[in-house]
Amino acid sequence: MTLTNFLSFAIFTAFPCMPPRLLPQEYGFFDTVRQDDAQSVWASGKFFNQLAAFPSLHYGYAFCVGATLIYSSGVFRRRLARREKRLPRLRQMFLVAVGVLYPGFVLTIIVATANHYWIDALAAALVVGLAWLCNGILLVLLPLEDVFLWCAKLEKPVPTTGNG
């Protein structure tokens, strides 16, 4: 998710795109954010970027969570990690269903509320895929983390999830 954020911020800083809700009314999009009776505190202020619509981080996060749920189900993996047990079939199907339905629900919401176009969600899915492929690059920073922790006289935390 960190790489997804970095890539997305770089893209919409270099290529800002307006969300459909900011188009003139004759285009038929209804601005659900700026209403007299429904003003959002998050949609104002000097740190709010109205043109940060491409790629959609709303969908990017949902896609990342959905892909993680589908991967965790083990349905599409022939081999599991060492000491990992195959989940019961009902739980696998539940994880796959939620992994597909949650991003689909978020996609429906962001398009229906005119916060994003379909292409924004497609770009977000591509950014998540690219971030996943580039995730190994972050392993280069592990020695730097060790040096930082040594300088700060801190112990490296022991992972409580996964294989360690």
Buried (B, 14 or more C-beta within 10 A) or exposed (E): EEBBBEBBEEBBEEEEBEBBBBEEEEEEBEBBBEEEEEEEEEEEEEEEEBEBBBBBBBBBBBBBBBBEBBEBBBBEEEEEEEEEEEBEEEEBEBBBEBBBEBBEEBBEBBBEBBBBBEEBBBBBBBBBBEBEEEEEEEEEEEEEEEEEEEEEEEEEEEEEEEEE
